[in-house]
Amino acid sequence: MIVTNKKRNNTLAYLFFLPFGLFFAIFKIFPFIRSLYLGFFKWDIFGSPEFIGLENFYTLFGTDKFWEALWHTFYFTILTVPPLVIIGFLIAILLNSKIKFVGFFRAGFYIPYILSITVISLMWKLMFNETFGIVNKITSIFGIESINWLNDPTFAMPAVAFATIWWTLGFNIILYLSAIQQIPDSYYEAATLDGANSWQRLIHITVPLIKSTHILVIILQIIYSLQIFGQVYIMTGGGPGGTTRTLVQYIYENGFKYFKMGYAQANAAIFFLIMLGVAIAQVRLMSKRGEGY
């Protein structure tokens, strides 16, 4: 009787899972396998795919634009991940303290994150405008001449990174804040009785006990940063001179601008391997984490 009920429950579980499973297989797994398959073909969408083996991959690794796009992607990741992690953690510490209007500040930091990428990108594109942008208005107070932020190869990527940090910081703050609030107050009380100051409590209690949250935030930010596309596409279009063209944009341009679908899919396959490496690193780091929240 118990076996029969277990089989019946398993059957019901599979039936409930079936609609999602079919949807996932048709719209996720099959397109993914198809895209990897097309990486071995020459195809311009309009004609029939022509099998060329590994030629797309040979061309890819011998193309300077691919390596430049890959470097720009890593450069953006370097610019954004450390500030998002460190600043997010420090602000969460401040918002966990007993200060006036703490609810207002928590909402204020999170609200930008709920805005769409188009709104954020267009807003910051106007703010970085050389002629009437508020950023140059502020820097002029300190005697700094107007900078053409989004059209200068030196400042274009940092400007996009700054806009991204402002936009996504609230997400990390919420993650850190929720983790910090799970630490029992008794730990801090005991440390205070033993003579520990605020810095010692932070280093020896808060930081170790939210180790898993640190790992989660770092991995998520790396993944999000590697997938950068919308901000760059709207704010700079990949310019000036391709200095902000990222790997995702490079894939997009080859596939939908130059109709090199096979070559674009080969690029996407390499990008998938990079993301897979990050995912494996995440699993290993999370499996080795110590106690924490």
Secondary structure, 3 states (H helix, E strand, C coil): CHHHHHHHHHHHHHHHHHHHHHHHHHHHHHHHHHHHHHCCEECCCCCCCEECCCHHHHHHHCCHHHHHHHHHHHHHHHHHHHHHHHHHHHHHHHHCCCCCCHHHHHHHHHHHHHCCHHHHHHHHHHHCCCCCCHHHHHHHHCCCCCCCHHHCCCCHHHHHHHHHHHHHHHHHHHHHHHHHCCCCHHHHHHHHHCCCCHHHHHHHHHHHHCHHHHHHHHHHHHHHHHCCCHHHHHHCCCCCCCCCCCHHHHHHHHHHHCCCHHHHHHHHHHHHHHHHHHHHHHHHHHHCCCCCC
